[in-house]
Amino acid sequence: MPEISRFLGMIIFMYFDEHNPPHFHVQYNEFRATVGIADLNVLAGHLARVRGLVEEWVELHRGELLRMWETKEFHKVEPLV
């Protein structure tokens, strides 16, 4: 499970053999969520008070995240600062 970013107490992961739709996983304290890249829907779990920060990060890196999903060539993505 590659960690692709870490910021403000959140850890963002993508898995190599995941199902569609394209998504990533967020861990924040005791909260866990699965978030769709294209529409930012929370597919599973709960983001608590950090949803807006996750959405802001995705808006900055959506194209890069979708390319990683398609190619499975994972790398670190700049954190939200």
Secondary structure, 3 states (H helix, E strand, C coil): CCEEEEECCEEEECCCCCCCCCEEEEEECCEEEEEECCCCCEEEECCHHHHHHHHHHHHHHHHHHHHHHHHCCCCCCCCCC
